[in-house]
Amino acid sequence: MKVTLKLPKPRNPLVAPARARKAGAHASYNPARKVRRTEKHKLNQALSGRKTEGSYDA
C-alpha cells in the first residue's frame, strides 16, 4: 500500500516582499496642490448652489 501525504498549498512568493514594503503617497506635502484643491472645492460648492458667493470660509 502506497502512503501519500497531503501537503499544504504552496505560498505565493510575491506576497512577503509586497507586505514588507512601506507604500504611501509620493510627496504628500504640497502646499500649492492644497491651495488649488480648496479653491476647486469652493468653486464646485458655489456652482452646485450649496454655498453662496459671500459665505466662503477663509
N, C-alpha and C positions, 0 to 999 in steps of 0.2 A: 504494500500500500504506500502510495506516494503522499508525503506530507507537504502541504502548501501553507505558507504563512501569508496572511493578508497584511500587506504593507500600507502605511498611510499614504495619502496623496502627496506628491512632492510639492514643496513650497515654491511660490513664484520668486525667482531670484531677483526680480526688479523691485519688489516691494520694500525690502530692507533699505537699499540706498535712497529710495524716494522718501521714506519716512524719516530718514536721518537728516535730510536737507531742511534748512530753515528758509522756507519760502515766504515771500511778502511783497508788498508793493515797492516798486522801484522809485526812489526819491519821493517819498510820501509828503515831505515838507516842501511845498512850492507856493509861496505867498501870491504870486501872480495868478496861478490857477485858482486859488481860493477867491480872489477878488472877482475874476471872470465868472466863477461859478455862482457867487452870491448875486452878482448883477443879472445873470441869466435867470436865476431863480426869481428875483424880484420882477423882471420883465414878464416872465410866464405867469406869475400870480396876477399882475396888473392886466394882462391881456385876457386872462380867463375870468376876470371880474371878482376874484377872491379878495383883492385889496384895491383900494382906491389910490390915486396918484399921490396924495399927501400923507398916507399912512405908512410910509416906509420906515423901517427901523434902521437906525444908524449903526 
